[in-house]
């Protein structure tokens, strides 16, 4: 198990609507011989920097968004001489956004 803090720095276009953000991430890794399987959970809250239109629904700047990132990955350890090791992996990332103050905004977002 691993607990860490990450910061993400976006390009100018993305920064203009969600800004820069970061937060905790929690990892669970299972290692079996030279194979490793992992899951990473990143629950972050961000504040939009400008109004956004999602299929006709306007998300105001007063909304609080939970930006939840989930990473799943599998890797393999290639061990070489002189204590050198390379561990390539392949993964899948899923990001979801949830408005956590829908009650305050009197609006439901899908």
Order of alpha helices (4+ residues) and beta strands (2+ residues): beta-alpha-beta-beta-beta-beta-beta-beta-beta-beta-alpha
